[in-house]
Amino acid sequence: NFSFYNSANAASLFNDDFESEDFSSWSSVDSPEWSVTSDDPYDGNYRGHLSNSDATEPDEDELLVEVNTSGYESLTLSYWYRVVVTNGDLENSDFINVEWSEDGGVSWTTLVTHDEEENNSSEWTFMSVSLPSEADDNSNFQFRFLGNLNAASERFHLDDVLLEGDALEDEDEEDTPSISGY
């Protein structure tokens, strides 16, 4: 397992380094497009992998998790990634979006887009994104990696996904009187 230091009160609300060799931590996964492989992970022995196993199926493939963020604020999503294209470049229709939902998946907001601007980033890159306050203290919070790659030579590698948040202070504790001195 891994950890990143974010702040004194940061708690891990979700993490997956893919060492389980599956997507058991995730709520939904489009398979076989999303898979776990031991081929050149960032850290450990395994990583997540998105590729189009069938070039005739240009659809959006999802890796989604539901996380109850009740009692937490100042959420940060971080992960390591790279975009690998072995033949040509990503086209403008190819993308991997990192999205979040405050309403249980009814609507989605894009946090980050990885697209043709990142062709063949052979080096692993760290990404950290602060989520808006609507994600705080939210029992309906979800995030997902949503990709559309239309050729078998286009791949997205993912490792060490971490969602952290700071514990909300208990208002009762703030209002508790204290006695000092005698």
C-alpha positions in Angstrom: 0.0 0.0 0.0 1.0 3.6 -0.4 0.2 7.0 1.1 0.7 10.6 0.3 1.0 13.3 2.9 -1.7 16.0 2.2 -2.4 17.7 5.6 -2.3 17.0 9.3 -6.0 15.8 9.3 -6.0 14.0 5.9 -7.7 10.6 6.0 -7.8 8.1 3.1 -11.4 7.7 1.9 -10.5 5.5 -1.0 -7.2 4.0 -2.4 -6.4 1.4 -5.0 -2.9 0.5 -6.0 -4.3 -2.5 -8.0 -2.2 -4.9 -6.0 -5.4 -6.9 -5.4 -5.1 -7.8 -9.1 -8.7 -6.9 -9.7 -11.2 -4.0 -9.4 -12.9 -5.2 -6.2 -12.5 -1.8 -4.6 -14.5 -0.2 -7.5 -18.3 0.0 -7.8 -18.5 -0.4 -11.6 -16.0 -1.4 -14.3 -16.3 -1.8 -18.1 -14.5 -5.0 -18.8 -12.5 -6.1 -20.8 -11.5 -2.5 -21.8 -10.4 -1.8 -18.2 -8.1 -4.5 -16.9 -5.3 -5.0 -14.3 -1.9 -5.9 -15.5 1.6 -6.5 -14.2 3.2 -4.8 -17.3 5.4 -1.9 -16.1 3.4 -0.5 -13.1 4.3 2.8 -11.5 4.6 1.2 -8.1 4.2 -2.3 -6.8 3.5 -5.2 -9.1 0.2 -4.2 -10.8 -1.6 -1.2 -12.4 -4.9 -0.4 -14.0 -5.1 -0.4 -17.8 -7.6 1.0 -20.3 -7.4 0.0 -24.0 -9.9 -0.7 -26.7 -9.9 -4.4 -27.1 -12.2 -4.1 -30.0 -11.4 -1.2 -32.4 -15.0 -1.5 -33.8 -16.4 -0.5 -30.4 -15.7 3.2 -30.0 -17.6 3.7 -26.8 -16.9 5.3 -23.4 -15.5 2.8 -20.9 -16.0 3.5 -17.2 -14.1 2.8 -14.0 -16.3 4.2 -11.2 -16.4 4.2 -7.4 -19.0 5.5 -4.9 -17.5 7.0 -1.8 -19.4 8.4 1.2 -17.6 11.6 2.1 -19.9 12.4 5.1 -17.8 13.9 7.8 -15.0 15.0 5.5 -14.1 18.2 3.7 -11.2 19.5 1.5 -11.2 16.4 -0.7 -8.2 15.7 -3.0 -8.1 13.1 -5.7 -4.6 12.0 -6.8 -3.2 9.3 -9.1 -0.3 8.4 -11.3 -1.0 7.9 -15.1 0.5 7.8 -18.5 -0.9 7.8 -22.0 0.8 5.3 -24.4 0.3 5.1 -28.1 2.3 2.6 -30.0 1.1 3.4 -33.5 0.4 7.0 -34.5 -1.2 9.5 -32.1 -4.5 9.9 -30.2 -7.1 11.5 -32.3 -9.3 14.4 -31.2 -12.1 11.9 -30.4 -9.9 10.0 -28.0 -9.9 11.0 -24.3 -9.9 9.9 -20.7 -11.9 12.2 -18.4 -11.7 12.2 -14.7 -15.2 13.2 -13.5 -17.1 13.5 -10.2 -20.7 13.5 -9.2 -22.4 15.1 -6.2 -25.8 13.4 -6.9 -25.1 9.7 -7.2 -24.2 9.8 -10.9 -27.2 11.7 -12.2 -24.9 14.5 -13.4 -21.1 14.6 -13.9 -18.5 17.3 -13.8 -15.1 16.9 -15.5 -12.1 17.5 -13.3 -9.3 16.6 -15.8 -9.2 15.6 -19.4 -6.3 13.5 -20.8 -6.4 13.7 -24.6 -4.4 14.2 -27.8 -2.3 16.9 -26.1 -0.7 14.1 -24.1 0.4 11.7 -26.8 2.9 9.1 -25.8 3.7 10.3 -22.3 6.1 7.4 -21.7 6.9 8.7 -18.2 4.5 8.3 -15.3 2.9 11.6 -14.3 1.4 12.5 -10.9 -1.9 14.3 -10.9 -3.6 15.8 -7.8 -6.9 17.6 -8.0 -8.8 19.5 -5.3 -12.5 18.8 -5.5 -15.1 21.6 -5.0 -16.9 22.1 -1.7 -20.0 20.3 -3.1 -18.1 17.1 -2.8 -17.5 17.6 1.0 -19.7 15.8 3.5 -21.7 14.1 0.7 -23.2 10.6 0.9 -23.8 10.6 -2.8 -20.3 11.4 -4.0 -18.8 9.4 -6.9 -15.8 9.7 -9.1 -14.9 7.9 -12.3 -12.3 7.5 -15.1 -14.2 7.6 -18.3 -12.3 6.8 -21.5 -12.9 6.6 -25.2 -9.9 5.1 -27.1 -10.8 3.9 -30.6 -7.7 1.9 -31.5 -6.0 -1.1 -29.8 -2.6 0.8 -30.0 -4.0 3.5 -27.6 -3.7 2.9 -23.9 -4.1 4.7 -20.6 -2.1 3.4 -17.6 -3.4 4.2 -14.0 -1.8 3.5 -10.6 -2.0 4.6 -7.0 -5.5 6.2 -7.0 -6.1 8.0 -3.7 -9.0 10.1 -2.4 -8.2 12.0 0.8 -10.2 14.4 3.0 -9.9 16.3 6.2 -12.2 15.2 9.0 -14.9 17.9 9.8 -14.5 19.3 13.2 -17.2 18.4 15.7 -19.1 21.6 16.4 -20.0 20.4 19.8 -16.3 20.1 20.7 -15.7 23.8 19.6 -18.6 24.9 21.9 -17.5 22.9 24.9 -16.3 25.3 27.6 -12.9 24.7 29.1 -11.7 25.6 32.5 -8.2 26.8 33.1 -6.5 27.6 36.3 -7.9 27.1 39.8 
